[in-house]
């Protein structure tokens, strides 16, 4: 089987195929490059044919000789064949040149198309990249705008909105922006922005705390004014209704009947306290899981503010402003406790309260250490009791303050004792201790007004008791102890400042009339003690407690005994003067029939003075009895004493005459019972005069 011949392509066939190719179809969106394939393949085939021809040519040339031989034999055929070969060669050469030109043309057209395709693809890629870049930039701008708005919201105080914006950035769905360095940088800066929010909201809270400190005093003032109005209203109602006398402001009865008006000391016409900065701070820190941090910071700040309320030294005039600030401080704390959930610890507030109360008590105590004016203690008490009652309504424990007020009360009572005691001492020292005689009934009142105590002095004694209980107005504890303290205080006042002063006055007085008046006054005071007990019970009827006891009567009784002794001592001293005038002759030659002359004056003085004393009859009897006993002792001393070296019977007889005179005089004035004082003396005289005891006519 002969070999398969390759297809032959003429120049005309190739040109015809090229004309049928449409590289760019106007109706098509893609290039028509597929049609070039067959043509290029044909050109390749022709190139193979050309190579084949060149091989044939070589063979032909190598076979020239043979050909010439053959041609010689077949010259005409050979010429014809050569002519044919030259034609073929010429055709082949032209075909090769055409193919070369076509190849170059096709190559040039292909390169242009490829470059256009590359350019077009690059343009589309660039456009796509630009679109993506624009979208990314727009997303970045939106994020940057949010970040910028966060800063503006922080400056505007919109902390919660700023925090939510940061959360929105973090919660964005994954996009191409999520992988960009810019976005990663923004994410890394979010903690810093949260820190800025924390710092800003904390600064807002700090400023709020400063504002709160500046208005605390006004809050306290409004609360204290409201409590003062409530107290005045209750006092007026209590004065009209005796049943309510045992109830104080804050008691169950008062609380039930109290017509409370809605007056918010934190929100009124004079003051509006805005707690928004604190609430906002708590909200932000809670969202950032940092509530403990702000809680500790708030506690430290309030502790520091509480330490600044009470100065180290507190003038009396500054107590009101300090108590106002304390009241305002704890009213605000109460509001924070009730409106912030578990943010504030009740224990922390109680610790601040206990510390402030302790410091306040210490500073007030130090302030009053050198105070001698009882009214200053009363003013301090009034300031503290309003403070106590106000904070009791906010359920703060005031037990320690009540105890401190009672301690102040004891010192107040001591000052009252000294104050009124000095007044009574001045009264006693200025009293002339002389009786006042009343001739008309109309003079009785004026005399009473000047007996021991003037009307003003008696009112002062009433004021003492009134001031005593005035200090306790509003104090709800230890009424029985207070009554005991009043009893002790009055006993001390009556015993130390009145009874002892009268005793000293009596000791320094030698005038029997003055001493007798002192005795009368003491009797009056002794009786007055029981009357005072009843009066005190009535005065303090608005307080709870038992019966008040006044034991000063024992002191007045003891002073009365000393005053009576002073009467006897004064009479004795005068009798000494009379006996000093006596001139007895202890060895007379005769007996006297008349008594000694000094006895006339002695008896006259004794009866006149004792009978004129304005004292009880029993005291006069006692004075006579003591005087006669003293006379008997003096006469007995004449007989038995060692001061007289020698005495005869005439002298003893003269003494007996004096005794008879004295007995007759006492009998004459109706005091014959005094004669018994001379029994012993007569017995001794009878022994000497009769040499036998049985010889005494009086035995």
C-alpha positions as semicolon CSV with decimal commas, in nm:
position;residue;x (nm);y (nm);z (nm)
1;X;0,000;0,000;0,000
2;X;0,153;0,328;-0,108
3;X;0,229;0,581;0,173
4;X;-0,037;0,835;0,264
5;X;0,034;1,166;0,106
6;X;0,012;1,484;0,314
7;X;-0,253;1,727;0,202
8;X;-0,128;2,008;-0,010
9;X;-0,228;2,368;0,057
10;X;-0,191;2,628;-0,202
11;X;-0,147;3,001;-0,140
12;X;-0,492;3,056;-0,266
13;X;-0,634;2,813;-0,011
14;X;-0,452;2,987;0,273
15;X;-0,561;3,335;0,161
16;X;-0,915;3,216;0,133
17;X;-0,912;3,077;0,487
18;X;-0,761;3,398;0,627
19;X;-1,034;3,607;0,472
20;X;-1,296;3,394;0,645
21;X;-1,151;3,463;0,988
22;X;-1,317;3,736;1,202
23;X;-1,102;3,794;1,507
24;X;-1,328;4,061;1,658
25;X;-1,695;3,983;1,621
26;X;-1,897;4,296;1,694
27;X;-2,180;4,083;1,826
28;X;-1,951;3,881;2,053
29;X;-1,809;3,984;2,396
30;X;-1,499;3,763;2,350
31;X;-1,221;3,746;2,094
32;X;-1,258;3,487;1,804
33;X;-0,907;3,346;1,843
34;X;-1,014;2,984;1,799
35;X;-1,031;3,021;1,421
36;X;-0,658;3,094;1,402
37;X;-0,579;2,741;1,514
38;X;-0,644;2,553;1,186
39;X;-0,471;2,819;0,982
40;X;-0,165;2,815;1,202
41;X;-0,170;2,436;1,179
42;X;-0,186;2,455;0,798
43;X;0,101;2,704;0,801
44;X;0,294;2,462;1,010
45;X;0,216;2,186;0,764
46;X;0,333;2,400;0,475
47;X;0,653;2,467;0,667
48;X;0,702;2,095;0,688
49;X;0,636;2,072;0,318
50;X;0,896;2,339;0,263
51;X;1,145;2,141;0,458
52;X;1,052;1,842;0,258
53;X;1,106;2,036;-0,058
54;X;1,443;2,145;0,065
55;X;1,528;1,784;0,123
56;X;1,402;1,695;-0,219
57;X;1,613;1,974;-0,361
58;X;1,914;1,835;-0,198
59;X;1,838;1,496;-0,334
60;X;1,783;1,650;-0,673
61;X;2,110;1,832;-0,664
62;X;2,284;1,519;-0,549
63;X;2,132;1,338;-0,825
64;X;2,217;1,595;-1,089
65;X;2,455;1,373;-1,251
66;X;2,216;1,096;-1,257
67;X;1,952;1,333;-1,368
68;X;2,175;1,470;-1,637
69;X;2,222;1,122;-1,747
70;X;1,862;1,052;-1,735
71;X;1,793;1,394;-1,884
72;X;2,026;1,325;-2,159
73;X;1,835;1,018;-2,232
74;X;1,512;1,186;-2,171
75;X;1,608;1,545;-2,249
76;X;1,275;1,669;-2,351
77;X;1,104;1,512;-2,062
78;X;1,379;1,634;-1,845
79;X;1,347;1,988;-1,967
80;X;0,985;1,965;-1,911
81;X;1,041;1,825;-1,563
82;X;1,304;2,086;-1,483
83;X;1,071;2,354;-1,595
84;X;0,810;2,202;-1,376
85;X;1,053;2,185;-1,083
86;X;1,157;2,545;-1,127
87;X;0,797;2,641;-1,128
88;X;0,747;2,441;-0,814
89;X;1,056;2,600;-0,659
90;X;0,943;2,946;-0,748
91;X;0,599;2,866;-0,609
92;X;0,754;2,721;-0,298
93;X;0,974;3,026;-0,248
94;X;0,681;3,258;-0,288
95;X;0,477;3,039;-0,059
96;X;0,754;3,051;0,203
97;X;0,777;3,428;0,183
98;X;0,402;3,455;0,204
99;X;0,392;3,225;0,502
100;X;0,671;3,424;0,664
101;X;0,486;3,748;0,612
102;X;0,164;3,587;0,729
103;X;0,339;3,446;1,032
104;X;0,475;3,789;1,117
105;X;0,138;3,950;1,058
106;X;-0,038;3,690;1,269
107;X;0,227;3,718;1,537
108;X;0,193;4,095;1,539
109;X;-0,186;4,073;1,554
110;X;-0,167;3,811;1,833
111;X;0,075;4,016;2,036
112;X;-0,157;4,318;2,011
113;X;-0,455;4,113;2,112
114;X;-0,266;3,957;2,406
115;X;-0,148;4,299;2,521
116;X;-0,501;4,432;2,495
117;X;-0,629;4,130;2,682
118;X;-0,369;4,174;2,954
119;X;-0,444;4,544;2,973
120;X;-0,814;4,475;2,988
121;X;-0,773;4,211;3,261
122;X;-0,541;4,442;3,454
123;X;-0,793;4,724;3,422
124;X;-1,071;4,501;3,552
125;X;-0,849;4,382;3,837
126;X;-0,749;4,738;3,915
127;X;-1,114;4,847;3,907
128;X;-1,209;4,561;4,137
129;X;-0,923;4,651;4,372
130;X;-1,031;5,013;4,365
131;X;-1,388;4,918;4,450
132;X;-1,266;4,698;4,734
133;X;-1,034;4,973;4,854
134;X;-1,316;5,227;4,844
135;X;-1,542;4,993;5,041
136;X;-1,263;4,930;5,292
137;X;-1,188;5,299;5,326
138;X;-1,554;5,376;5,376
139;X;-1,576;5,107;5,645
140;X;-1,260;5,248;5,806
141;X;-1,407;5,596;5,795
142;X;-1,723;5,471;5,963
143;X;-1,519;5,303;6,238
144;X;-1,298;5,609;6,274
145;X;-1,607;5,825;6,297
146;X;-1,740;5,601;6,573
147;X;-1,409;5,628;6,757
148;X;-1,414;6,004;6,710
149;X;-1,771;6,016;6,840
150;X;-1,660;5,818;7,144
151;X;-1,425;6,101;7,233
152;X;-1,701;6,357;7,181
153;X;-1,946;6,155;7,391
154;X;-1,689;6,133;7,670
155;X;-1,651;6,511;7,661
156;X;-2,029;6,549;7,658
157;X;-2,069;6,315;7,955
158;X;-2,249;6,045;7,753
159;X;-2,039;5,769;7,903
160;X;-2,285;5,485;7,855
161;X;-2,334;5,569;7,487
162;X;-1,955;5,583;7,444
163;X;-1,918;5,242;7,606
164;X;-2,192;5,094;7,387
165;X;-2,017;5,232;7,079
166;X;-1,698;5,049;7,174
167;X;-1,898;4,731;7,222
168;X;-2,052;4,779;6,876
169;X;-1,703;4,804;6,725
170;X;-1,597;4,481;6,894
171;X;-1,912;4,297;6,791
172;X;-1,888;4,390;6,418
173;X;-1,931;4,081;6,190
174;X;-1,612;3,962;6,016
175;X;-1,541;4,154;5,697
176;X;-1,243;4,234;5,482
177;X;-1,184;4,524;5,717
178;X;-1,139;4,285;6,008
179;X;-0,804;4,170;5,869
180;X;-0,663;4,516;5,805
181;X;-0,383;4,655;6,024
182;X;-0,592;4,967;6,082
183;X;-0,878;4,769;6,227
184;X;-0,643;4,562;6,441
185;X;-0,488;4,885;6,565
186;X;-0,833;5,019;6,650
187;X;-0,915;4,700;6,839
188;X;-0,590;4,727;7,035
189;X;-0,680;5,086;7,129
190;X;-1,023;4,996;7,273
191;X;-0,889;4,919;7,626
192;X;-0,733;5,264;7,627
193;X;-1,066;5,418;7,527
194;X;-1,240;5,223;7,804
195;X;-0,980;5,357;8,043
196;X;-1,061;5,709;7,923
197;X;-1,430;5,644;7,991
198;X;-1,350;5,513;8,339
199;X;-1,127;5,812;8,413
200;X;-1,386;6,055;8,284
201;X;-1,678;5,904;8,474
202;X;-1,462;5,878;8,788
203;X;-1,367;6,244;8,751
204;X;-1,737;6,324;8,721
205;X;-1,799;6,129;9,040
206;X;-1,516;6,315;9,217
207;X;-1,667;6,648;9,117
208;X;-2,006;6,526;9,238
209;X;-1,855;6,431;9,574
210;X;-1,709;6,780;9,603
211;X;-2,047;6,934;9,521
212;X;-2,214;6,700;9,772
213;X;-1,976;6,810;10,045
214;X;-2,056;7,173;9,972
215;X;-2,433;7,116;10,005
216;X;-2,429;6,870;10,297
217;X;-2,459;7,151;10,551
218;X;-2,769;7,289;10,376
219;X;-2,924;6,940;10,362
220;X;-2,863;6,904;10,735
221;X;-2,998;7,252;10,805
222;X;-3,322;7,175;10,622
223;X;-3,359;6,844;10,810
224;X;-3,291;7,007;11,149
225;X;-3,536;7,287;11,073
226;X;-3,801;7,030;10,985
227;X;-3,734;6,844;11,312
228;X;-3,746;7,170;11,509
229;X;-4,084;7,255;11,359
230;X;-4,205;6,905;11,440
231;X;-4,081;6,939;11,800
232;X;-4,250;7,277;11,853
233;X;-4,575;7,141;11,713
234;X;-4,563;6,840;11,945
235;X;-4,482;7,052;12,251
236;X;-4,781;7,273;12,182
237;X;-5,003;6,970;12,148
238;X;-4,856;6,806;12,458
239;X;-4,913;7,117;12,669
240;X;-5,281;7,109;12,577
241;X;-5,324;6,737;12,650
242;X;-5,185;6,614;12,989
243;X;-5,211;6,255;12,869
244;X;-4,929;6,323;12,621
245;X;-4,685;6,462;12,877
246;X;-4,499;6,132;12,902
247;X;-4,439;6,117;12,524
248;X;-4,157;6,283;12,342
249;X;-4,090;6,346;11,975
250;X;-4,020;6,016;11,806
251;X;-4,223;5,810;12,052
252;X;-4,488;5,570;11,928
253;X;-4,771;5,807;12,019
254;X;-4,607;6,106;11,854
255;X;-4,517;5,908;11,544
256;X;-4,874;5,785;11,502
257;X;-5,021;6,131;11,543
258;X;-4,755;6,309;11,341
259;X;-4,908;6,457;11,029
260;X;-4,616;6,410;10,800
261;X;-4,590;6,648;10,510
262;X;-4,403;6,542;10,200
263;X;-4,089;6,749;10,235
264;X;-3,786;6,602;10,068
265;X;-3,472;6,769;10,200
266;X;-3,285;6,650;9,890
267;X;-3,535;6,786;9,639
268;X;-3,718;7,107;9,726
269;X;-3,742;7,472;9,633
270;X;-3,416;7,559;9,809
271;X;-3,208;7,260;9,705
272;X;-3,200;6,983;9,446
273;X;-2,936;6,715;9,488
274;X;-2,869;6,527;9,162
275;X;-2,734;6,173;9,213
276;X;-2,702;6,106;8,839
277;X;-2,318;6,126;8,830
278;X;-2,293;5,861;9,100
279;X;-2,552;5,634;8,939
280;X;-2,381;5,674;8,601
281;X;-2,044;5,592;8,753
282;X;-2,183;5,280;8,921
283;X;-2,350;5,173;8,594
284;X;-2,034;5,220;8,388
285;X;-1,809;5,041;8,636
286;X;-2,058;4,757;8,664
287;X;-2,054;4,717;8,285
288;X;-1,673;4,710;8,297
289;X;-1,673;4,449;8,579
290;X;-1,498;4,700;8,805
291;X;-1,769;4,770;9,063
292;X;-1,542;4,675;9,355
293;X;-1,291;4,931;9,236
294;X;-1,540;5,220;9,240
295;X;-1,693;5,092;9,564
296;X;-1,357;5,108;9,741
297;X;-1,283;5,446;9,587
298;X;-1,619;5,586;9,700
299;X;-1,572;5,450;10,052
300;X;-1,225;5,604;10,076
301;X;-1,350;5,939;9,945
302;X;-1,644;5,951;10,189
303;X;-1,414;5,847;10,474
304;X;-1,181;6,133;10,386
305;X;-1,473;6,376;10,370
306;X;-1,607;6,260;10,706
307;X;-1,265;6,317;10,861
308;X;-1,279;6,679;10,748
309;X;-1,619;6,756;10,903
310;X;-1,508;6,785;11,266
311;X;-1,208;7,010;11,337
312;X;-0,957;6,927;11,609
313;X;-1,079;7,220;11,818
314;X;-1,445;7,314;11,804
315;X;-1,567;7,655;11,926
316;X;-1,910;7,652;12,085
317;X;-2,050;7,873;11,811
318;X;-1,942;7,623;11,541
319;X;-2,127;7,324;11,688
320;X;-2,444;7,402;11,493
321;X;-2,268;7,410;11,156
322;X;-2,084;7,086;11,233
323;X;-2,402;6,900;11,332
324;X;-2,575;7,030;11,020
325;X;-2,298;6,893;10,801
326;X;-2,302;6,557;10,980
327;X;-2,680;6,529;10,940
328;X;-2,655;6,615;10,570
329;X;-2,371;6,368;10,523
330;X;-2,568;6,074;10,661
331;X;-2,898;6,170;10,497
332;X;-2,713;6,150;10,164
333;X;-2,560;5,817;10,266
334;X;-2,905;5,685;10,356
335;X;-3,032;5,784;10,011
336;X;-2,734;5,616;9,843
337;X;-2,796;5,300;10,046
338;X;-3,160;5,283;9,946
339;X;-3,113;5,362;9,576
340;X;-2,795;5,181;9,469
341;X;-2,865;4,820;9,561
342;X;-2,559;4,646;9,697
343;X;-2,316;4,920;9,597
344;X;-2,300;5,065;9,949
345;X;-2,247;4,850;10,256
346;X;-2,456;4,929;10,564
347;X;-2,163;4,820;10,777
348;X;-1,936;5,077;10,611
349;X;-2,190;5,352;10,679
350;X;-2,231;5,238;11,040
351;X;-1,854;5,246;11,086
352;X;-1,844;5,603;10,954
353;X;-2,133;5,694;11,185
354;X;-1,970;5,541;11,494
355;X;-1,638;5,709;11,417
356;X;-1,800;6,051;11,367
357;X;-2,012;6,021;11,682
358;X;-1,705;5,923;11,882
359;X;-1,505;6,216;11,745
360;X;-1,793;6,457;11,799
361;X;-1,833;6,345;12,160
362;X;-1,460;6,381;12,220
363;X;-1,438;6,728;12,065
364;X;-1,747;6,854;12,250
365;X;-1,618;6,710;12,576
366;X;-1,283;6,883;12,520
367;X;-1,463;7,206;12,433
368;X;-1,655;7,201;12,763
369;X;-1,364;7,099;12,986
370;X;-1,294;7,455;13,097
371;X;-1,653;7,581;13,058
372;X;-1,806;7,721;13,376
373;X;-2,129;7,857;13,234
374;X;-2,413;7,609;13,280
375;X;-2,608;7,775;12,998
376;X;-2,332;7,669;12,758
377;X;-2,400;7,306;12,848
378;X;-2,768;7,367;12,790
379;X;-2,702;7,513;12,444
380;X;-2,480;7,217;12,356
381;X;-2,750;6,979;12,471
382;X;-3,013;7,157;12,261
383;X;-2,788;7,129;11,958
384;X;-2,715;6,762;12,018
385;X;-3,073;6,658;12,098
386;X;-3,205;6,801;11,771
387;X;-2,919;6,627;11,592
388;X;-3,003;6,300;11,770
389;X;-3,378;6,311;11,702
390;X;-3,323;6,396;11,336
391;X;-3,091;6,102;11,269
392;X;-3,310;5,868;11,474
393;X;-3,573;5,916;11,206
394;X;-3,317;5,777;10,959
395;X;-3,267;5,469;11,184
396;X;-2,917;5,556;11,303
397;X;-2,821;5,427;11,648
398;X;-2,800;5,714;11,899
399;X;-2,744;5,517;12,219
400;X;-2,389;5,645;12,264
401;X;-2,504;6,004;12,210
402;X;-2,775;5,968;12,474
403;X;-2,513;5,833;12,714
404;X;-2,284;6,124;12,629
405;X;-2,565;6,372;12,689
406;X;-2,619;6,216;13,032
407;X;-2,248;6,262;13,108
408;X;-2,279;6,625;13,006
409;X;-2,587;6,641;13,225
410;X;-2,390;6,535;13,533
411;X;-2,136;6,809;13,469
412;X;-2,420;7,050;13,402
413;X;-2,573;6,961;13,738
414;X;-2,240;7,019;13,910
415;X;-2,221;7,365;13,754
416;X;-2,579;7,436;13,859
417;X;-2,492;7,331;14,213
418;X;-2,193;7,565;14,217
419;X;-2,387;7,847;14,056
420;X;-2,691;7,831;14,282
421;X;-2,481;7,731;14,583
422;X;-2,280;8,051;14,558
423;X;-2,600;8,251;14,533
424;X;-2,736;8,086;14,848
425;X;-2,405;8,142;15,024
426;X;-2,422;8,509;14,934
427;X;-2,779;8,524;15,062
428;X;-2,682;8,363;15,392
429;X;-2,375;8,582;15,434
430;X;-2,580;8,899;15,371
431;X;-2,868;8,796;15,599
432;X;-2,867;8,988;15,931
433;X;-3,041;8,689;16,096
434;X;-3,282;8,908;16,291
435;X;-3,652;8,838;16,340
436;X;-3,906;9,055;16,164
437;X;-4,216;9,155;16,348
438;X;-4,554;9,188;16,179
439;X;-4,816;9,415;16,325
440;X;-5,064;9,413;16,039
441;X;-5,194;9,139;15,815
442;X;-5,103;9,342;15,510
443;X;-4,739;9,327;15,613
444;X;-4,736;8,947;15,621
445;X;-4,675;8,901;15,247
446;X;-4,393;9,151;15,237
447;X;-4,232;8,982;15,535
448;X;-4,255;8,641;15,368
449;X;-4,086;8,782;15,061
450;X;-3,780;8,865;15,267
451;X;-3,763;8,557;15,489
452;X;-3,441;8,371;15,404
453;X;-3,516;8,379;15,030
454;X;-3,654;8,672;14,840
455;X;-3,909;8,620;14,566
456;X;-3,627;8,624;14,310
457;X;-3,428;8,367;14,507
458;X;-3,726;8,134;14,539
459;X;-3,780;8,164;14,166
460;X;-3,416;8,075;14,116
461;X;-3,467;7,756;14,316
462;X;-3,762;7,676;14,089
463;X;-3,541;7,756;13,792
464;X;-3,281;7,514;13,923
465;X;-3,529;7,228;13,903
466;X;-3,675;7,352;13,574
467;X;-3,329;7,383;13,420
468;X;-3,252;7,038;13,553
469;X;-3,540;6,880;13,360
470;X;-3,509;7,118;13,068
471;X;-3,172;6,962;12,997
472;X;-3,342;6,623;12,979
473;X;-3,608;6,729;12,729
474;X;-3,583;6,480;12,444
475;X;-3,364;6,234;12,635
476;X;-3,543;5,902;12,641
477;X;-3,336;5,697;12,884
478;X;-3,255;5,649;13,254
479;X;-3,537;5,856;13,403
480;X;-3,510;5,685;13,740
481;X;-3,135;5,746;13,747
482;X;-3,201;6,110;13,661
483;X;-3,444;6,143;13,952
484;X;-3,183;5,992;14,182
485;X;-2,930;6,239;14,049
486;X;-3,171;6,524;14,116
487;X;-3,218;6,400;14,473
488;X;-2,844;6,380;14,529
489;X;-2,788;6,718;14,367
490;X;-3,051;6,891;14,580
491;X;-2,922;6,716;14,892
492;X;-2,574;6,839;14,808
493;X;-2,702;7,190;14,735
494;X;-2,906;7,208;15,056
495;X;-2,648;7,037;15,274
496;X;-2,321;7,177;15,146
497;X;-2,414;7,525;15,035
498;X;-2,701;7,609;15,271
499;X;-2,680;7,394;15,583
500;X;-2,304;7,411;15,620
501;X;-2,301;7,784;15,536
502;X;-2,560;7,843;15,808
503;X;-2,352;7,633;16,047
504;X;-2,044;7,843;15,976
505;X;-2,248;8,158;16,017
506;X;-2,378;8,034;16,352
507;X;-2,027;7,946;16,468
508;X;-1,907;8,294;16,381
509;X;-2,201;8,466;16,552
510;X;-2,211;8,546;16,925
511;X;-2,536;8,742;16,920
512;X;-2,801;8,526;17,081
513;X;-3,083;8,688;16,884
514;X;-2,910;8,611;16,557
515;X;-2,836;8,257;16,667
516;X;-3,199;8,214;16,770
517;X;-3,311;8,334;16,425
518;X;-3,070;8,086;16,268
519;X;-3,233;7,812;16,476
520;X;-3,575;7,921;16,353
521;X;-3,454;7,924;15,994
522;X;-3,311;7,576;16,032
523;X;-3,640;7,448;16,168
524;X;-3,815;7,598;15,866
525;X;-3,565;7,439;15,625
526;X;-3,592;7,100;15,793
527;X;-3,969;7,101;15,750
528;X;-3,935;7,237;15,396
529;X;-3,743;6,926;15,284
530;X;-4,055;6,710;15,293
531;X;-4,253;6,980;15,114
532;X;-3,978;6,997;14,854
533;X;-4,011;6,623;14,788
534;X;-4,379;6,661;14,700
535;X;-4,313;6,970;14,488
536;X;-4,036;6,798;14,292
537;X;-4,256;6,499;14,217
538;X;-4,518;6,734;14,073
539;X;-4,263;6,937;13,878
540;X;-4,122;6,633;13,706
541;X;-4,457;6,464;13,651
542;X;-4,390;6,469;13,277
543;X;-4,101;6,229;13,334
544;X;-4,106;5,864;13,429
545;X;-3,962;5,755;13,759
546;X;-4,039;5,695;14,125
547;X;-4,077;5,932;14,416
548;X;-3,795;6,182;14,467
549;X;-3,632;6,173;14,810
550;X;-3,464;6,472;14,974
551;X;-3,240;6,367;15,262
552;X;-3,102;6,709;15,345
553;X;-3,331;6,727;15,652
554;X;-3,071;6,523;15,841
555;X;-2,809;6,783;15,760
556;X;-3,038;7,066;15,878
557;X;-3,109;6,866;16,195
558;X;-2,737;6,833;16,262
559;X;-2,684;7,204;16,193
560;X;-2,978;7,285;16,422
561;X;-2,813;7,086;16,698
562;X;-2,491;7,279;16,641
563;X;-2,681;7,608;16,646
564;X;-2,852;7,517;16,974
565;X;-2,513;7,423;17,113
566;X;-2,399;7,761;16,997
567;X;-2,685;7,920;17,198
568;X;-2,572;7,735;17,509
569;X;-2,210;7,822;17,442
570;X;-2,296;8,188;17,401
571;X;-2,494;8,191;17,729
572;X;-2,212;8,007;17,901
573;X;-1,960;8,259;17,773
574;X;-2,168;8,543;17,913
575;X;-2,206;8,363;18,245
576;X;-1,828;8,334;18,255
577;X;-1,815;8,708;18,233
578;X;-2,048;8,739;18,535
579;X;-1,849;8,494;18,742
580;X;-1,539;8,684;18,649
581;X;-1,693;8,979;18,831
582;X;-1,757;8,777;19,146
583;X;-1,536;8,864;19,450
584;X;-1,581;8,596;19,714
585;X;-1,405;8,615;20,049
586;X;-1,323;8,253;20,122
587;X;-1,243;8,318;20,487
588;X;-1,499;8,579;20,602
589;X;-1,547;8,645;20,973
590;X;-1,925;8,663;20,942
591;X;-2,199;8,513;20,735
592;X;-2,393;8,712;20,474
593;X;-2,770;8,729;20,476
594;X;-2,803;8,860;20,116
595;X;-2,678;8,697;19,794
596;X;-2,381;8,823;19,595
597;X;-2,453;9,137;19,397
598;X;-2,341;8,991;19,062
599;X;-2,615;8,729;19,086
600;X;-2,886;8,994;19,057
601;X;-2,748;9,111;18,726
602;X;-2,682;8,754;18,611
603;X;-3,034;8,633;18,675
604;X;-3,185;8,945;18,522
605;X;-2,974;8,903;18,206
606;X;-3,042;8,533;18,178
607;X;-3,416;8,557;18,210
608;X;-3,440;8,858;17,982
609;X;-3,227;8,710;17,705
610;X;-3,360;8,355;17,711
611;X;-3,724;8,454;17,736
612;X;-3,682;8,699;17,449
613;X;-3,536;8,438;17,213
614;X;-3,773;8,364;16,923
615;X;-3,736;7,990;16,947
616;X;-3,943;7,699;17,063
617;X;-4,018;7,672;17,433
618;X;-3,834;7,343;17,455
619;X;-3,520;7,514;17,325
620;X;-3,563;7,783;17,593
621;X;-3,602;7,515;17,859
622;X;-3,288;7,354;17,731
623;X;-3,108;7,689;17,746
624;X;-3,219;7,742;18,110
625;X;-3,123;7,389;18,201
626;X;-2,776;7,422;18,050
627;X;-2,730;7,764;18,213
628;X;-2,831;7,634;18,561
629;X;-2,610;7,330;18,521
630;X;-2,324;7,561;18,432
631;X;-2,397;7,775;18,742
632;X;-2,403;7,463;18,955
633;X;-2,073;7,347;18,806
634;X;-1,911;7,685;18,879
635;X;-2,033;7,691;19,241
636;X;-1,931;7,326;19,283
637;X;-1,587;7,414;19,153
638;X;-1,563;7,674;19,428
639;X;-1,622;7,405;19,687
640;X;-1,425;7,115;19,542
641;X;-1,180;7,270;19,301
642;X;-0,811;7,309;19,366
643;X;-0,795;7,674;19,273
644;X;-0,905;7,786;19,626
645;X;-0,642;7,700;19,888
646;X;-0,858;7,768;20,199
647;X;-1,228;7,815;20,281
648;X;-1,418;7,846;20,611
649;X;-1,776;7,767;20,702
650;X;-1,885;8,129;20,663
651;X;-1,783;8,121;20,295
652;X;-1,970;7,797;20,244
653;X;-2,274;7,951;20,410
654;X;-2,253;8,249;20,178
655;X;-2,251;8,016;19,874
656;X;-2,558;7,845;20,014
657;X;-2,730;8,185;20,037
658;X;-2,652;8,242;19,666
659;X;-2,802;7,906;19,581
660;X;-3,116;7,989;19,774
661;X;-3,145;8,313;19,581
662;X;-3,112;8,137;19,247
663;X;-3,374;7,879;19,339
664;X;-3,616;8,149;19,450
665;X;-3,566;8,340;19,126
666;X;-3,625;8,034;18,910
667;X;-3,932;7,950;19,109
668;X;-4,053;8,307;19,061
669;X;-4,030;8,282;18,680
670;X;-4,209;7,948;18,682
671;X;-3,911;7,721;18,633
672;X;-3,894;7,547;18,971
673;X;-3,783;7,228;18,796
674;X;-3,442;7,386;18,762
675;X;-3,389;7,363;19,138
676;X;-3,297;6,997;19,101
677;X;-2,965;7,106;18,954
678;X;-2,841;7,215;19,300
679;X;-2,918;6,892;19,488
680;X;-2,562;6,764;19,473
681;X;-2,426;7,100;19,580
682;X;-2,658;7,115;19,883
683;X;-2,563;6,762;19,981
684;X;-2,195;6,850;19,992
685;X;-2,263;7,171;20,184
686;X;-2,474;6,979;20,437
687;X;-2,186;6,746;20,509
688;X;-1,958;7,034;20,588
689;X;-2,206;7,243;20,783
690;X;-2,372;6,969;20,996
691;X;-2,101;6,704;21,005
692;X;-2,368;6,459;20,893
693;X;-2,551;6,402;20,566
694;X;-2,873;6,358;20,756
695;X;-2,854;6,719;20,872
696;X;-2,931;6,849;20,519
697;X;-3,276;7,001;20,522
698;X;-3,322;6,932;20,150
699;X;-3,220;6,566;20,163
